[in-house]
Amino acid sequence: MAPFSERLLEWWRRHGRHDLPWQHPRTPYRVWISEIMLQQTRVETVVGYFDRFMQRFPDVDTLARAPVDDVLACWSGLGYYARARNLHAAARRLVDEFGGEFPSEVDALAALPGIGRSTAAAIVAQGFDRRAPILDGNVKRVLARHAGIEGWPGRSAVERALWSEADVRTPDGSPADYTQAIMDLGATLCTPKRPACSHCPVRADCMARRDGRQEELPTPKPRKNLPTREQHFGLLRDADGRVLLERRPPTGIWGGLWCLPEVAGGDAVEGAERLEPPEPIEHVFSHFRLRMQLVHQRIARPDDAVRDREDRRWRTAEEWLEAGLPKPVRALLERL
């Protein structure tokens, strides 16, 4: 039987994905942006964002020089906004410390904001065509099934076993193609539900297929019930229909984005005209569910309490849609 990597590469050359936008050209910068965008986000969603991001920030120097607000605005809707802030911070360090060039060593890349070991390896493998084992979500699933590794991959011992399997299987030749191939296998055949085992190029020695455990592996994360938090937000509009938004603190949920101001409940602004509020908005984060109760008011004339300042601004809904906004706030302003 041919080695794992040879069977996988032969399959990929005939059936893999060869038309993803970050593959043409496959530069370290483009691979980096795509890898960060693909964290927690599906390829179908990322493609459009990637193209727009490349038009606005075609290289690391442009990204480093841009205001972080512009980066967040271009990212708006992708979620997990710390990724965008880290991109901006890493771009500045690449310019300051490496002259705008990407280092070709995993350790040097992994020291940059927002770049973990697997992402750094993906940049080295695909951007420089150098051998560097990766272990993203798709690869974890492929290896857990093929090697029959039990346990939730988030546990240290399980992760170490998966890294060992990734290293053993990664070939010296064609590392860029192999890296794309194993990601494609997980994305298109070795899927979380109903994997297409009959078409898999490495099915002959897959432990999960042998034992009928494809749906059991990898072991899922222990489930926890998400708590619900309720918070009141002020939907404040002036006589011209403009909306007041405030910039969130740099850390925490929606860090650095423009958002409706939080209020303690009741009236956001004493004496303002109370309007019919929109339905509450629910938004799910990784650790809790947020229920946004909206206090809708019209203010005849903004006073000192709600006047424009650096972290608080009145703008029309159309103008706000050009800014970096949390997804539920963007949806609300689009309805306005």
Protein Blocks (a to p, Z undefined) as FASTA:
>chain_A
ZZfklmmmmmmmmmmcfkbfklmccdfklmmmmmmmmgopafklmmmmmmmmmmmmmbfk
lmmmpcfklmmmmmgongpmllmmmmmmmmmmmmmmnnopacfbfklmmmpghiafklmm
mmmmmmnopacddddfklmmmmmmmnopgcjfkbmklmmmmmmmmmmmpcfbhklmmmmm
mmmmmmmmmgfbhpafklpcklmmgmklmnopmmmpccdddddddddddddddddddfko
pacdddddfedehihiacddddeehjfbghiacdddddddddddfkbccdddddddddfb
acfklgccfkbccddfklmmmpccdfklmmmmmmZZ
